[in-house]
Amino acid sequence: MTISDDLMRYKLEPRRSVHSFHRYFGKLIPGIPAWAIERYTNAGDNVLDPFSGSGTTAVEARERGRQAYGIDINGLSTFISRVKTRRIDEGTLKDVLESVLGTARTLVHLPDEPYVVNMDHWFRPEVKIELLRIRGALDALESPEIREFGLGVFSAFLRGVSNADPQHVFPGVSKRMRRLEEEGRKIDVTASFRRAWLKRAKQVSELEIDGLDPTLLTGSILDYPFGELALDLIVTNPPYISSIRYLETMKIEMGWLGFIKSQSEYLSLDRKVIGTERYYKADLRDIPKTYDTELDGQVERIFKTSPKMARVVSEYFNQMLATWEILAPTVRTSGHVVIKIAPSNVRGELLATHNHFTNMLTNLGFRLCESFDDPYDPNSRSLLTARNTYSGIMTSDQVMVFQKV
């Protein structure tokens, strides 16, 4: 059996139900970290995902008795990961649900309305009031763990009671949603929240009782050198160039849960994302050189049609090099790094991201063990689409396995 066949076997296995706790576009397929963890680690080993997203790697590591570490720039992502990896008894959660709904019905003072851009565009007035009631009831819960579970459910069900089309990657009131409104769409906030809570109560109760709780951080890996931590495995799906604008997909949920409280906070956070396109005119006067003369040539050609995208590409590769320079010393000798990434086509320039990562890690003391094509699920809505107006359609990733020498 080839290594790609072995991976496919894991990808075809049923997923743990907790992976569907919260919608998250660009999510790592659970079979990939499951396969890497089983193949390259033992019980008790340390596993890191430096771009942990909604915690797919953390869940798979926890359930296999590995010590997981994860970090993400988005506080909501870290929050979702924490909720998804904390086991709570289903019966306890069912009992608390009735208390929450009772408190929501009788709540006298509503909490302050959170910062959500165009709140009244996304939510009917009566829906907003019901959401504020539930949010107030959740805030009143004494148990921090159950309160976080409840807020996780709240974030997960929000889109379904909004005017935004839940079938779309980015929030938007689609023709389909307008048609449903014209046909008299009914929104029962309480019933929807009850269903969401009960479904997710079952999911977290199915987690292993003796699983190792992960260490989850919010921020950039560039700000969190891991010091003396000895890693046995890094498994990750880094950001893509000109792909999903991750923060925009979650801006409604981030606002309701208080992870962004103003437009300036949102813009500031967006500028910190690796691969950000949040550059202004003053940022485009001097495009930084990269570590690679051939890549610099591509950046110069991109600059002729799009100075902003030239800056995006330059910064992306420089920041990824800085990331691997921080992480390389933390991997034990003979430890492994597994990366899932796709090339990008920016303004007609094919950027072989996987080859650049190979060069980076090779120069940092790793050898490439395996590299193979990993096709996407043809039913995927999040990546089998044209990215913005200037980037191509991705149909597969490259999976690469490195070993520290």
C-alpha positions as CSV (number, residue, x, y, z in Angstrom):
1,M,0.0,0.0,0.0
2,T,1.4,3.4,-1.0
3,I,1.4,6.3,1.5
4,S,-1.3,8.1,-0.4
5,D,-3.4,5.0,-0.3
6,D,-2.9,4.8,3.4
7,L,-4.0,8.4,3.8
8,M,-7.1,7.7,1.6
9,R,-8.1,4.9,4.0
10,Y,-8.3,7.4,6.8
11,K,-10.1,10.0,4.8
12,L,-12.8,7.5,4.0
13,E,-13.4,6.5,7.6
14,P,-16.5,8.1,9.3
15,R,-15.6,11.4,11.0
16,R,-16.1,12.1,14.7
17,S,-19.4,13.9,15.0
18,V,-17.8,16.7,17.0
19,H,-16.0,17.9,13.8
20,S,-19.3,19.3,12.6
21,F,-19.8,21.3,15.8
22,H,-19.3,24.6,14.0
23,R,-19.2,25.6,10.3
24,Y,-15.7,26.6,9.3
25,F,-14.6,27.0,5.7
26,G,-11.2,25.8,4.6
27,K,-11.4,23.2,7.4
28,L,-8.7,20.5,7.4
29,I,-10.1,17.1,6.6
30,P,-9.9,15.0,9.9
31,G,-8.5,12.0,8.1
32,I,-5.2,13.9,7.4
33,P,-4.2,14.6,11.0
34,A,-5.6,11.2,12.1
35,W,-3.4,9.5,9.5
36,A,-0.3,11.6,10.4
37,I,-0.8,11.1,14.2
38,E,-1.2,7.3,13.9
39,R,1.7,7.0,11.5
40,Y,4.3,9.2,13.0
41,T,3.6,9.5,16.8
42,N,3.0,7.4,19.9
43,A,0.7,7.8,22.9
44,G,1.8,10.9,24.9
45,D,3.7,12.5,22.1
46,N,3.4,16.2,21.4
47,V,1.5,17.4,18.3
48,L,1.2,21.0,17.1
49,D,-0.9,22.7,14.5
50,P,0.4,26.2,14.1
51,F,-2.7,27.2,12.0
52,S,-5.2,25.3,14.0
53,G,-8.4,26.8,12.7
54,S,-11.4,25.1,14.3
55,G,-9.3,22.5,16.1
56,T,-9.4,19.5,13.7
57,T,-5.9,18.4,14.6
58,A,-6.5,19.1,18.3
59,V,-9.6,16.8,18.3
60,E,-7.8,13.9,16.6
61,A,-4.7,14.2,18.8
62,R,-6.8,14.4,22.0
63,E,-8.8,11.3,21.1
64,R,-5.6,9.3,20.4
65,G,-3.9,10.2,23.7
66,R,-1.5,12.7,22.3
67,Q,-0.7,16.1,23.8
68,A,-2.1,18.6,21.3
69,Y,-1.0,22.3,20.9
70,G,-2.7,24.7,18.6
71,I,-2.5,28.4,17.8
72,D,-4.7,30.6,15.6
73,I,-4.8,34.3,14.9
74,N,-8.6,34.3,15.3
75,G,-9.9,34.2,18.9
76,L,-13.2,32.7,17.8
77,S,-11.3,29.8,16.1
78,T,-9.4,29.1,19.4
79,F,-12.7,29.3,21.3
80,I,-14.4,26.8,19.0
81,S,-11.4,24.4,19.3
82,R,-11.5,24.6,23.1
83,V,-15.3,23.9,23.2
84,K,-14.9,21.0,20.7
85,T,-12.2,19.3,22.8
86,R,-13.8,19.5,26.2
87,R,-15.9,16.5,27.2
88,I,-19.1,17.3,29.1
89,D,-21.8,14.8,30.2
90,E,-24.8,14.9,27.8
91,G,-27.4,14.6,30.7
92,T,-25.9,17.6,32.5
93,L,-26.1,19.7,29.3
94,K,-29.7,18.6,28.7
95,D,-30.7,19.8,32.2
96,V,-28.9,23.1,31.8
97,L,-30.6,23.8,28.5
98,E,-34.0,24.0,30.2
99,S,-32.6,26.4,32.7
100,V,-31.1,28.6,29.9
101,L,-34.4,28.7,28.0
102,G,-36.3,29.5,31.1
103,T,-34.0,32.4,32.0
104,A,-34.1,33.7,28.5
105,R,-38.0,33.8,28.5
106,T,-38.1,35.8,31.8
107,L,-35.0,38.0,31.3
108,V,-35.8,41.6,32.3
109,H,-32.6,43.5,31.2
110,L,-31.2,42.6,27.8
111,P,-27.4,42.7,27.3
112,D,-26.0,45.4,25.2
113,E,-26.2,44.8,21.5
114,P,-22.9,43.6,20.2
115,Y,-20.9,45.1,17.4
116,V,-22.0,43.5,14.2
117,V,-21.7,45.5,11.0
118,N,-25.1,46.0,9.5
119,M,-26.8,44.1,12.3
120,D,-30.3,44.9,11.1
121,H,-29.4,43.8,7.6
122,W,-28.5,40.3,8.9
123,F,-31.2,39.8,11.6
124,R,-34.9,40.6,11.8
125,P,-35.8,42.8,14.8
126,E,-37.7,40.1,16.6
127,V,-34.9,37.6,16.0
128,K,-32.3,40.0,17.4
129,I,-34.3,40.4,20.6
130,E,-34.6,36.6,21.0
131,L,-30.8,36.2,20.4
132,L,-30.1,38.9,23.0
133,R,-32.3,37.0,25.5
134,I,-30.4,33.8,24.9
135,R,-27.1,35.5,25.1
136,G,-28.0,37.1,28.4
137,A,-29.1,33.7,29.8
138,L,-25.8,32.1,28.7
139,D,-23.8,34.9,30.3
140,A,-25.6,34.2,33.6
141,L,-24.4,30.5,33.7
142,E,-22.1,29.9,36.7
143,S,-20.0,27.1,35.2
144,P,-17.3,28.5,32.8
145,E,-17.1,25.3,30.9
146,I,-20.9,25.0,30.3
147,R,-21.1,28.7,29.6
148,E,-18.5,28.3,26.9
149,F,-20.3,25.3,25.5
150,G,-23.5,27.3,25.3
151,L,-21.7,30.2,23.6
152,G,-20.2,27.8,21.2
153,V,-23.7,26.5,20.3
154,F,-24.9,30.1,20.0
155,S,-22.1,30.9,17.5
156,A,-22.8,27.7,15.6
157,F,-26.6,28.3,15.2
158,L,-26.5,32.1,14.5
159,R,-26.2,31.8,10.7
160,G,-29.2,29.6,10.5
161,V,-31.5,32.2,12.0
162,S,-30.0,35.1,10.1
163,N,-30.9,36.6,6.7
164,A,-27.5,35.4,5.4
165,D,-27.5,32.3,3.2
166,P,-25.9,29.4,5.2
167,Q,-25.0,27.7,1.9
168,H,-22.6,30.5,1.0
169,V,-19.0,30.9,2.1
170,F,-19.2,34.6,2.8
171,P,-22.2,36.2,4.5
172,G,-24.7,37.5,2.0
173,V,-28.5,37.8,1.4
174,S,-28.8,35.7,-1.7
175,K,-31.6,35.4,-4.2
176,R,-32.5,32.1,-2.6
177,M,-32.9,33.8,0.8
178,R,-35.0,36.6,-0.7
179,R,-37.3,34.1,-2.3
180,L,-37.7,32.3,1.0
181,E,-38.6,35.6,2.7
182,E,-41.2,36.3,0.0
183,E,-42.6,32.9,0.6
184,G,-43.1,33.6,4.3
185,R,-40.0,32.1,5.9
186,K,-40.6,31.4,9.5
187,I,-37.7,31.6,12.1
188,D,-38.2,29.9,15.5
189,V,-35.1,31.0,17.4
190,T,-35.9,29.0,20.5
191,A,-36.6,25.8,18.6
192,S,-33.5,26.2,16.5
193,F,-31.3,26.8,19.5
194,R,-32.7,23.8,21.3
195,R,-32.0,21.5,18.4
196,A,-28.5,23.0,18.1
197,W,-27.8,22.5,21.8
198,L,-29.0,18.9,22.0
199,K,-27.1,17.9,18.8
200,R,-23.8,19.3,20.1
201,A,-24.4,18.0,23.7
202,K,-24.3,14.5,22.2
203,Q,-21.2,15.4,20.2
204,V,-19.0,16.5,23.1
205,S,-20.3,13.7,25.3
206,E,-18.9,11.2,22.8
207,L,-15.3,12.5,23.4
208,E,-12.9,10.1,25.2
209,I,-13.1,10.4,28.9
210,D,-9.3,10.1,29.4
211,G,-8.3,12.2,26.4
212,L,-5.5,14.7,26.9
213,D,-6.8,18.3,27.0
214,P,-5.0,20.4,24.4
215,T,-3.1,23.7,24.9
216,L,-4.7,26.3,22.7
217,L,-3.4,29.8,22.1
218,T,-4.7,32.9,20.3
219,G,-2.2,34.9,18.2
220,S,0.4,34.5,15.5
221,I,3.1,31.9,15.7
222,L,5.5,34.7,15.1
223,D,4.6,36.1,18.5
224,Y,4.7,32.7,20.4
225,P,8.1,31.1,20.2
226,F,7.6,27.7,21.8
227,G,11.0,27.7,23.6
228,E,11.8,24.3,25.1
229,L,8.8,22.5,23.8
230,A,9.9,19.3,22.0
231,L,7.5,18.4,19.2
232,D,7.1,14.9,17.7
233,L,4.8,16.1,14.9
234,I,3.6,19.2,13.3
235,V,0.6,18.7,11.0
236,T,-1.0,21.7,9.4
237,N,-2.9,23.2,6.5
238,P,-1.4,26.8,6.3
239,P,-3.3,29.7,4.8
240,Y,-3.5,29.8,1.0
241,I,-2.6,32.9,-1.1
242,S,-5.7,34.6,-2.4
243,S,-8.1,32.0,-1.2
244,I,-10.6,32.2,1.6
245,R,-10.8,35.5,3.5
246,Y,-11.1,33.6,6.7
247,L,-12.1,36.5,9.0
248,E,-14.8,37.6,6.6
249,T,-16.5,34.2,6.7
250,M,-16.9,34.5,10.5
251,K,-17.4,38.2,11.0
252,I,-21.1,37.9,12.2
253,E,-20.2,35.2,14.8
254,M,-17.0,37.0,15.9
255,G,-19.1,40.1,16.6
256,W,-21.9,38.4,18.5
257,L,-19.3,36.6,20.8
258,G,-17.3,39.8,21.3
259,F,-14.1,38.8,19.5
260,I,-14.3,42.0,17.5
261,K,-15.9,45.1,19.1
262,S,-15.3,47.7,16.3
263,Q,-14.4,48.0,12.7
264,S,-10.9,49.2,13.6
265,E,-10.4,46.0,15.7
266,Y,-11.5,43.9,12.7
267,L,-9.2,45.7,10.3
268,S,-6.3,45.5,12.7
269,L,-6.8,41.8,13.1
270,D,-7.1,41.3,9.4
271,R,-3.8,42.9,8.7
272,K,-2.1,40.3,11.0
273,V,-3.3,37.3,9.0
274,I,-0.6,35.6,7.0
275,G,-1.7,36.1,3.4
276,T,-3.7,39.2,4.2
277,E,-4.8,41.5,1.4
278,R,-5.4,44.4,3.8
279,Y,-2.8,46.7,2.3
280,Y,-3.1,50.4,1.6
281,K,-1.5,52.7,-0.9
282,A,1.4,53.6,1.4
283,D,2.2,49.9,1.8
284,L,2.8,49.5,-1.9
285,R,5.7,51.9,-2.5
286,D,8.4,49.5,-1.4
287,I,7.7,45.7,-1.9
288,P,10.1,43.7,0.3
289,K,12.4,41.2,-1.4
290,T,12.0,37.5,-0.6
291,Y,14.7,34.9,0.0
292,D,14.4,33.6,-3.6
293,T,15.5,35.5,-6.7
294,E,13.1,33.5,-9.0
295,L,10.2,34.3,-6.6
296,D,11.3,38.0,-6.7
297,G,11.0,37.9,-10.4
298,Q,7.4,36.6,-10.2
299,V,6.6,39.3,-7.6
300,E,8.0,42.0,-10.0
301,R,5.8,40.7,-12.8
302,I,2.7,40.7,-10.6
303,F,3.5,44.2,-9.5
304,K,3.1,45.5,-13.1
305,T,-0.7,44.6,-13.0
306,S,-1.3,44.6,-9.2
307,P,1.1,46.2,-6.7
308,K,-1.2,45.0,-3.9
309,M,-1.0,41.4,-4.9
310,A,2.8,41.7,-5.3
311,R,2.9,42.8,-1.7
312,V,0.6,40.0,-0.7
313,V,2.8,37.3,-2.3
314,S,6.1,38.8,-1.0
315,E,4.8,39.1,2.6
316,Y,3.2,35.7,2.5
317,F,6.4,33.8,1.7
318,N,8.5,35.9,4.0
319,Q,6.2,35.3,6.9
320,M,6.0,31.6,6.2
321,L,9.8,31.4,6.2
322,A,9.8,33.2,9.6
323,T,7.2,30.7,10.8
324,W,9.2,27.7,9.9
325,E,12.4,29.2,11.3
326,I,10.6,29.5,14.7
327,L,9.1,26.0,14.5
328,A,12.1,24.0,13.1
329,P,14.1,24.0,16.4
330,T,11.1,22.8,18.4
331,V,10.8,19.5,16.4
332,R,12.7,16.5,17.9
333,T,15.4,14.8,15.8
334,S,13.5,12.2,13.7
335,G,10.2,14.1,14.3
336,H,8.0,14.9,11.4
337,V,6.2,17.8,9.7
338,V,3.2,17.1,7.6
339,I,1.9,20.0,5.4
340,K,-1.1,20.2,3.2
341,I,-0.9,23.1,0.7
342,A,-1.8,24.0,-2.9
343,P,0.0,26.1,-5.5
344,S,-1.6,29.4,-6.3
345,N,-2.1,31.3,-9.6
346,V,-1.9,35.0,-9.0
347,R,-2.2,37.4,-11.9
348,G,-1.1,34.6,-14.3
349,E,1.9,33.7,-12.1
350,L,1.9,30.1,-10.9
351,L,3.3,30.1,-7.4
352,A,4.5,26.6,-6.4
353,T,4.0,27.0,-2.7
354,H,4.8,23.4,-1.9
355,N,8.2,23.7,-3.6
356,H,9.0,26.8,-1.6
357,F,8.0,25.1,1.6
358,T,10.3,22.2,0.6
359,N,13.2,24.5,0.1
360,M,12.5,26.3,3.4
361,L,12.4,23.1,5.5
362,T,15.3,21.4,3.7
363,N,17.5,24.4,4.6
364,L,16.3,24.2,8.2
365,G,17.4,20.6,8.7
366,F,14.6,18.4,7.4
367,R,14.5,15.9,4.5
368,L,11.5,15.4,2.3
369,C,10.2,11.9,2.8
370,E,7.1,11.9,0.7
371,S,5.2,14.3,-1.6
372,F,2.0,13.4,-3.4
373,D,-1.2,14.9,-4.9
374,D,-4.3,14.9,-2.7
375,P,-7.5,15.7,-4.7
376,Y,-10.4,17.6,-3.1
377,D,-13.8,16.3,-2.4
378,P,-15.8,17.2,-5.6
379,N,-18.7,18.3,-3.4
380,S,-16.6,20.9,-1.5
381,R,-18.1,24.4,-1.7
382,S,-15.3,26.2,0.0
383,L,-12.3,25.6,-2.3
384,L,-13.6,24.4,-5.6
385,T,-14.5,27.9,-6.5
386,A,-12.7,30.8,-8.3
387,R,-10.9,32.8,-5.7
388,N,-11.8,36.5,-5.9
389,T,-11.3,37.7,-9.5
390,Y,-7.7,37.0,-10.1
391,S,-6.9,33.6,-8.8
392,G,-7.5,30.1,-10.2
393,I,-9.6,27.2,-9.1
394,M,-8.0,24.7,-6.8
395,T,-8.8,21.1,-7.3
396,S,-6.1,19.4,-5.2
397,D,-3.4,19.9,-2.6
398,Q,0.1,18.6,-2.2
399,V,0.7,16.6,0.9
400,M,4.3,16.6,2.0
401,V,6.0,14.7,4.8
402,F,9.3,15.9,6.2
403,Q,11.6,14.4,8.9
404,K,14.0,16.2,11.1
405,V,17.6,15.0,10.5
